[in-house]
Amino acid sequence: MGGALGPREWVVARADCQYHPFDFSELPPRQRMPAALMAVRRHEPAPGARHHLAWEGGIAHAWVWSRPDEQAGESDAGWIPETLLRAPPVSDGPRLLAQMRGFEGQLWDEGRLRASRWWPEVPQADAWRRFLRSGGLGPEIADQPPLPEVLAWSPQPWGDKSRRMPGSPAALERLAWTVGMGLLALGLGWQLAAQANWSFALARVESRVEALRAQATPLLEARERADSALEVLQQYRTLQGGSSDFAMMSQVMQPLPADARLISWQREGVRLQAGVLSGELDPRKYVSVFEGHPTLAAVVASPAADSQGMLLEFSLAAPASAVEPTP
């Protein structure tokens, strides 16, 4: 009997066991088990016999399996006598049970098993009376043995098994390894689940970032175009700084002789070159007319290369002071 959730046990027929009760009620609880082990070993008929103990308070019920089965001897499973799997009677007194092989007489007193005996067949009246006398009862209790009771096995034995380990050392070792491997698998499963959850969360965040990037790309491109347009506007504003060319042409031509005509114009930053065609060929006359001018005072006049005009070179950033003409 037994299964995956409990230790495996052999159920041994009462016919193969010897029963011995021991009363250790006078001993302290911690001394009862060693005393019971010493007492039951004295009743083992031969080396290799196995015993089973069940407790009811300070009473130890011992069953000795004198000739264990070879498979059971090599197995790491425990064993239990079938007597422990037959439920106790509702009331005290003697009873006769039909077991797997033969019959077992029992004597119960105050809810505890006081005596037990096995017969291969239903006992005769004399044998039954001797059994009763061995348990302290007189023949007036029952002249004839009662009818044998047929009881199914109970899932829980009536004896207290808390004093022994729930299985053999090998079974306990397998249980420990199983629990350890289960805890290891649980830890690995938790780690894998956490890793998978983290991966899913990271994938969701990356997807969200890509969606936001797709939404922000038009805005970023528009921002870049606006910045480029702003730079162009600033360049245009720089080009328009100071006086315009039309105003500057008017300022250059106003003090010149009446017959003077503007034949060329080139302005680069603060430098200005103006070609003038006039009958006046003296460079000094051209320089003198711009003396004291707030922006055109720094002027150099020189005849043109073809001697058909005068080339005036102005420095618009120079201070307003006369500049000597070149010879």
Stockholm file with secondary structure:
# STOCKHOLM 1.0

chainA/1-327         MGGALGPREWVVARADCQYHPFDFSELPPRQRMPAALMAVRRHEPAPGARHHLAWEGGIAHAWVWSRPDEQAGESDAGWIPETLLRAPPVSDGPRLLAQMRGFEGQLWDEGRLRASRWWPEVPQADAWRRFLRSGGLGPEIADQPPLPEVLAWSPQPWGDKSRRMPGSPAALERLAWTVGMGLLALGLGWQLAAQANWSFALARVESRVEALRAQATPLLEARERADSALEVLQQYRTLQGGSSDFAMMSQVMQPLPADARLISWQREGVRLQAGVLSGELDPRKYVSVFEGHPTLAAVVASPAADSQGMLLEFSLAAPASAVEPTP
#=GR chainA/1-327 SS CCBTTBCCEEEECGGGEEEEEEECTTSCHHHHHHHHHHHHHTTCCSTTCEEEEEEETTEEEEEEESSCCHHHHHSSCEEEEGGGGSCCCSSSEEEEEECSSSEEEEEEETTEEEEEEEESSCCCHHHHHHHHHHTTCCTTSCSSCCCCBCCCCCSSCSSBCTTSCSSCHHHHHHHHHHHHHHHHHHHHHHHHHHHHHHHHHHHHHHHHHHHHHHHHHHHHHHHHHHHHHHHHHHHHHHHTCSSCHHHHHHHHHTTSCTTCEEEEEEEETTEEEEEEECSCCCHHHHHHTTTTCTTTCSEEEEECTTSSSEEEEEETTSCSCCCCCCC
#=GC SS_cons         CCBTTBCCEEEECGGGEEEEEEECTTSCHHHHHHHHHHHHHTTCCSTTCEEEEEEETTEEEEEEESSCCHHHHHSSCEEEEGGGGSCCCSSSEEEEEECSSSEEEEEEETTEEEEEEEESSCCCHHHHHHHHHHTTCCTTSCSSCCCCBCCCCCSSCSSBCTTSCSSCHHHHHHHHHHHHHHHHHHHHHHHHHHHHHHHHHHHHHHHHHHHHHHHHHHHHHHHHHHHHHHHHHHHHHHHTCSSCHHHHHHHHHTTSCTTCEEEEEEEETTEEEEEEECSCCCHHHHHHTTTTCTTTCSEEEEECTTSSSEEEEEETTSCSCCCCCCC
//
